[in-house]
Amino acid sequence: MKRKKIAFIIPSLETGGAERVVSSLANELIDDFDVTIIAYYNCTPFYKLDERIDFQFCKIDYIKGENSLMTHFQLFTRTYKILKSKKINLVIGFMSTANIYAIVSSKLLRIPNIISERSNPNYNDISNFWVKLRRLIYPYANKLVIQTNGIKDYFNDIINEEQFETIKNPLAKDLILKRDLNSIKDKLILNVGRLSPSKNQDLLIKAFANIDHKDWKLIIVGEGEFKKELSRLIDFYKLEDKVILIGNEPNVSKYYNTASIFAFTSKHEGFPNVLTEALYFGLPTISTNCSFGPSELINDLENGFLIPVGDQIQLEEKLKILMTDSDLRKKFSNNAINSTVNFEGTKISLKWKSLITKLLNA
C-alpha cells in the first residue's frame, strides 16, 4: 500500500515548545507516513530529526520585524507550492499563522487539515488583524487539536464540538531514553524555559535570594530577551556563584537527572512541556497555578505544589519545605513519575496516527 504524505507547517524549527512537539511527532510518525516539515525560514533544527524527514523552508533569511502582509503572502505562496509539488495528502498547522496557512492551502488543494493551538490564545503576540482572521478561518478546520480545557473554552464560540480533539503533548523520545532514576541528586533547583517576562524567572531569583539557600544553587536553562535583566538581578543580589544562567542546552536531561527541585513560575502558558518533562523525570515540583496547564498536570500536595501566580512568599515557603524535607521530595517524585506515564511519545503518536488516518480515509 502506498504511503500517505503529511506535512507540518510551523514558523520555526529552532528551540521552543511547539518546535519540540513537531520534531517529536515527526520522528514518531515517519514509520507510517512520508513526513515533510515546512518552516517559514531556513534554520538548523534545534531538535534532532530522523534523516527520512523532508525539511523545507519558505525563505532563506529572517529579517527582524518582517511581518507585513506582503511577507505573509510570500510565505503562504511558497508553502502552497511546496505542498502541491510534494503531493501532500494532509497538512498540519502549528501556531496561529501557520494554522491559517494550513486551512487555506488545504482548501485550495482539496485535502484535509489539522490545526493545533500551542500557546494561550489570551496572550498571543499576534496583531488584531490575525486574531480576526483566526476567528474567520478556524471554523474551516477539519480538526483543532488542543491540550487543555482553557484553550477549548476560548474557541468554543467559533469551533463546533466535533472539530475539537484533545491530545496532550508528547515527551521527546531522546529525553525518555536519557532518564536515569538512579542518578545522584545535587542540591540544585532547576528552571527551564525562555527567558522572558511571561516566564517570571525574576520572581524565582528574588525568592531564592530571600531564603537561606546554604549550599543550594539555582540553575536556569534557556535563552531570551530577558537575559540582561535577570543577569542584573543576579548581580544585585550578589548571587553570581549561586544562580547560573545556562543558556540553551540540547542535553537538558542532565539537569533533569541531577536536580532535586523544579520551580516553574510562569504567568501564563498554552501547555507547559517542560513541566511535563520535569514530572516525568521525577522532580519534586513547585508551579504557579497559571492558565493553562499546570492544574491539569499537578495535584497539589500529591505530585507537587501549586501556588498563586506571582506569589513570592508562597514560593519561598514551598522552596524551604522541599529543600529541608527529603521524605516529601521522595513522595512527590514517585507520584510525579506515575502521573506522566501517558505522555510518552509512542502513546501520544498513536492518537495522532489514528486522527490522521481517520481524516485521510474520510
ABEGO torsion letter per residue (X at the ends): XBBBBBBBBBABABBEAAAAAAAAAAAAAAAABBBBBBBABBBBBABBBBAABBBBBABABBBBGBABAAAAAAAAAAAAAAAAAAGBABBBBBEAAAAAAAAAAAAAAGBBBBBBBABBAAABABBAAAAAAAAAAAAABABBBBABAAAAAAAAAABBAAABBBBBBBBBAAAAAABBAABBBBBBBBBBEBBBAAAGAAAAAAAAAABBAEABBBBBBEBEAAAAAAAAAAAAAGAAAABBBAEBBABAAAAAAABABBBBABABBABBAAAAAAAAAGBBBBBBBBOBGAAAABBBGAAEBBBBBGBAAAAAAAAAAAAABAAAAAAAAAAAAAAAAAABAAAAAAAAAAAAAAAAAX
